[in-house]
């Protein structure tokens, strides 16, 4: 009898590999007379892990007659029209409610407070929200606006002199953030231009080098009078310093630091092996901040609609429906941090995302947008059904299965055989 029903291609295992199966619904109209009469059937509530084959075996003593139950209940898709067991239901929710359409925010920091003196004076940062460069001013104890866009460190100038007019043993170096110091270690930034104004009788002996070999007393091993061993010339230009009378009073060494410069160089002298110091080279690093006292980028953003999802780096947040008409700085309290685990995350989202809002007394429905804009006292008149509750309700509805009474089975099979012949 069953072999007379035509075949169709059907993806039984949901693997995109359809196979030939019987199209049992082609002649489904033949059972209308059996289905419409309420005296011809009774209901069975499917239990966890109970299958249609189990029902066919129980009621008709033949598991192979499961097709009769499917046909009788007009079930065409056993994956969506039959109840899922607990684990299958959780997997379904997990796949359906994993957040994809989200508001993307950057995690942000407030402007830092740095020490009031030393190397931090003049520190540059970039404020993302205003697209401005800011510089720390230790005199005013605050950040000063120095222009639009990402900042580039300004050129710097150092004054360099021998520590003694005769028989000098070191260089005395001073600059904007450096008091006059003997042979100090200098930190220069790659891509920035520095000027060294060198004065005194040894002004022409100042040079930059890669030579790091020193004796135990710190003097250069490779030093020879008037000999610049390992001299570094990339980005270096020397020019005389001329006074108002046309006299040469020193030399300016201009060093535009290349991006591919070694991380350490040295400044030496051809006049003395102890007139030397270390130059540390670093990459340009401009810290980016947002000018706000709050540490979260959600602070000034609202979801407007209950269940709206935002993503900040690896964290997800869900808008809980609060809306602050006059207090924009309180938007952060409208966002709830969600758990990181996928199953816990999707369960929380489905529980916080409304399916509908229904008036408690009049039973009319309103949208999530309308509810989110209501004042708290008006919201009390509505009850929310979440997406999770909706999916659970659908799943439970599918548990109620009609069973054609066993006494009618043989008549039904005979009528069915007539149709498919």
N, C-alpha and C positions, 0 to 999 in steps of 0.2 A: 504493500500500500504506500509506504513512505517513499519508495524509490520512484514513484510516478510524479513526485513534486519536482519542478524544474530547479536547476542549480543557479546560484549567483556567486560572484566573487565576494568574499568577506574577510576582512582582516581580523581573524579570530583572536590572535595573540597580541594585537596592537603593535606589530613589529614592522609595519609597512610591507608585509609579504602576504597579500591576500590569497586565500585558498577557496576551492569550490565547496559551497555548502548548500543545503536545501533552503529555498525561499519559501518558508512555511507561512509567510504572511500574504502570499498571493491570493490564497483562497480563504482569508480570515473571515470574510463576510458569512461564511457557511455556519459559523458558530453563534451568530447574533441571537438566534432563537434560544440557545442555551444560556447565553450570557445575560440577556435582558430580564429574564424571569428571576426575581429574588428568591424564589423557592428552589431554584436549581443549584444554588451554591451556598457556601458559608466561608467565613474568613479565618485565615490562619496568620498569626503574627510570627514572622521569622525570628528565630533566636540567633545569638552570636554563633558564627561558623556553620549555621544550618544552610544547606544548599537546596536548589530546586530539585535536584536528583533525590535528596533525602525525602522531600515531600512526596514525590512520585512513588518512591518505594513504600512510604508509610500509608498513603491513601489508596494507591492503585496496585501496590505490590509489584511494581515494575519500574525501576529507575529510568529505563529507556523511554518511558512516557512523560519525561520532564517537558518535552516539547508541547504537550497538551496544556500544561500549566502556563508556560510562556505565552502560548497562543491565546489562551483564555483571558490572560491579563494584559494582552497587547504589549508585551515587553519585547522591544526590538533590540535594545542594547543592554546586555546584562551588566555592563560596567557602570552605567549611569542610572539605570532604572531599577536595580536591585540594591538593597541596603549594603553598605560597606561594613566590614568588621572594624573593630576599634583601630587597629594598626593601619589598615588600609585607609580608613577615614582620616587619620592623622597625616598620612603621606599625601593624601589628596589636598588637604588644607595647606600643607607645607609647600606643595608645588604651585597651588593657585594663588597664595597670598604672599609669596616671597616678593619683597618690594622691588619694583623696576621703575615705575614712574615716580621719581622722587625729586625734592628740592635739594640741590647740591650746594653746600656751604663749605667754606674753608674754616678750619679751626684757627682762631686768632688769639693774639696776646695783647695785653694792655701795654702802653708805653712804659719802658723800664725807668727806674730811677737809678742813676749811676753815681759813684763817688764824686765828690765835688771838686776834686783836684787831681793832679797827676795826668796820666795818659788818657783819661776819659774825657777831659775837657776837649770839646770840638768833635766828639764822636758823632757820626752821621747815621741816621736811620731813615727808613722809607715808610710813610704812613699810607697803607693801601687804600683805605676808604676815602681819603682826600687827594690821593695822587700827589702828595707833597713830600719834599725832603726836609728833614728836621735835624738840627744840630744842637748838641748839649752845650749850654753856656753856664759855666760854673759861677760866673759873677751874678747872673740873674737867677741861678738855680732853676733852670727850666729849659724846655725845648724851643728853639727858635726856628721859624719858617725860613728856609733858604732857597726855595724854588719848587717848581713843579717837576714831577717825574722822579725816576730813580736817580739818586745823587752820584756824582763822581768825586772822589776825594780831590780837594784843591791842591795845586802845587805847593810845595813847602821849600823854605830856604833855611840853610844852616850857615852859621858863621864859624869859621875854622881858623885857629891861630896856634902857633907854637907856644908851649907853656913858659918859655924863656927866650929872650932875644938872642942869647948865645947858648950853645951847648944844650939845646932843647931835648927833652926826654919823652915828650908826649904832645898830642894834639889837644887843645882846649876847644870843645865843641858846644855851641849853644843854638837854640831854636825856639819856636813858638811854645812848645811844651817841654823844653829841656833847658835847665839852668846850665851855666858854664861848667862843664865837667871834663875831666881828663880821660881821653881815650874811651868814651862811652860806647856801649853797644847800641847800634841804630836799627830800627825796624822800618823798612821801606815797603811800600805796596806796589805790586806789579801793575804796570800801565800808568803810573803816576810819574810826574816830572819833579825832580828835586834839584835845587841849586846849592852848591857848596861855595860860598865866598871865602876864599883862602887869603889871609893877610900875613904880613911879616916876612922876614928874610927867607923863610923856607917855603914861601907860597907856591913856587913852581915844583916843589918836590912831592906834593900831595897827589896820590893816584889810587885807583880802585883795582883790586887784584883777586885772583882765585887762590893765591898762595897761602896755605894754611900751616906750613911746616915751621915750628917754633922750637926754641931751646927751652930748657927747664926754667929759665928766668923770664920766659915770655917773649924774648927777642927772636927775630927772624933768622932761620938757619941759612936761607939763600940770599941774605942781604949783602949787597955790595954798594959802596958809595956811588950815587948817581946812576943806579941800575934798577929799573922797575921790573922785577921778576914776576911772571904770570899776569901781566897787566891785562885788565878787562876793558875793552874798548867799545863793546856793543852798546849803542845808545848814549855814548859819552862824547861831549863836546867841550873843549877848553877855549876860553876867551880871556883876554886881559881885562882887568878893572882899571879904568882911566879916570883920574880926578879932573876937576874943573880946569886945571892948568895943563891938562894933556899928559900928565905923568902917570906911569904905570905904578899902581900901588898894591896890586894883588892879581889873583887869577880866579875866574869863575869856572868851576867844573859843573856842567849841566848834565844830569843823568836822568834820561827818560827810561824808566825800568822796563825792559822787554817782558812780554808775557811768559817767555820760555827761559827766563833767567834762572840760574841755580838758586837753591833755597838759602845758600850762604855765600857771601862774598866778604872782602876785607878792605879796609882803607889803610894804606901804608904811607911811608915817606922814603924818599931816596937820601934823606939827610941823616936819619937815625934808625936803627933796627927796633927801637922801642916805641917809636911813634906809629902806633898801629891800633886798630880796633876792628870789631866784628860788625858786619852788616847782615841782618836777618831779613830775608825777602818773603813776603806773604801775598796770597791772592787777595783781590778786592772782595771784601765781604760786607755787604750792606744788609743789615737785619731789617726784616719787614715786620711791621706792626700795624694794628688798627688802633686809631685813637679812641679808646673807650676804656672805662674802668671795669667793664665786665669781661670775663675770660671766655665767653662763648659767642660764637658768631650768630647764634639763634636769638641773641638779645633783642635785636631790633626787627625781628621778622615774625610774622604770624601766619599760621596755616589757613586761617579763615574757615576752613571746613574740617569738622571732626574726622579724624582718621587720616589726615594728610600726613605723608611721610617725608622726613628730611634726612639727608645723609651728611655727616660731618666726618671726613676721613673714613674710618672704619666703623663708626658708630651710627646707629639709626635712632631717630626720634619720631614720636607720633604726636600730632597736635591733639590736645585733649578737649578742644572745643571752647576754651576760654578766649574771650575777645575783649580787649581793653580799648574802648573808644577814646578815652582821654589820657591814658597813661601808657604811652608807647614803650617806655623803658621797662615795663613789666611783662613784655611778651615772653621772656624766658620761662615764666611760670606756666605758660601754655604748652610747653614741650615736655613730654615724658621720655626719658631714656629707655630704650628697649633692650632686652637681653641679647647677647651675642650668638648663642646657639641657634641654629637654623630652625629647629622645631619650636623652641620656646619663643623665638622671634616671630614666626608666622602665626603661632597661637595667639600671641599678644596683639598682633596687628589685626587679626580677624575678630578678636574680642573687642577691640577699640574702634573698629571701623563700622559705622552704622549701616544697616540694611534699610531701616525705615524708622521714623519717629511717629508715634501714634498718640493722639489726644486721649487721655485717660477716660474722659466722660463721653465726648462726642465721637470718638474713634476715627476722626479724619487724620490724614497723614500730611506731614510737611517734609521738606527737603533738609539735607544736612546743612546746606548753606544757610537756610532760614533759621534753623536751630542754633547754629554757631553765632549768629548775630543777635540772638535774643538776650534779654537781661535775665539774670539768674532766677528771679521770681516768676517769670513767664515760662521758663524751662520746666519748672516743677509740674506743669500740667501735662507733660509729655513723657512717655516711656519709650526707651530705645530698644529695638531689636538689633543685635549685632550681626555681622556677617557670619560669625561662627554659629550663633543661635539659629540663623536662617539655614545654613548648610546642615546643621544637626536636625532641624525640623524636617527638611526635605528627606534626609537619610532615614528618619524614623517613620515618615509617611510611607516610604517604600517597603517597610516591614509588613504592611498589611496586604496579604495576598488572598485573592479569591481562589477557592478550590471548588471545582465542579464536583458535585456529589458523585461518589463512586457508582451509585445505582444507575447513573445516566451514561457512564463511560462507554459501554458497549454500543448503545444507540448512537452516540456521538461518533465513534470510530466508523460505524457503518455509513453514516451520513457523509463523513469526511472522505471515505473511500469512493463514494459515488462522485464526489466533486472532482477528485484528482484523477479519475480514470480518463 
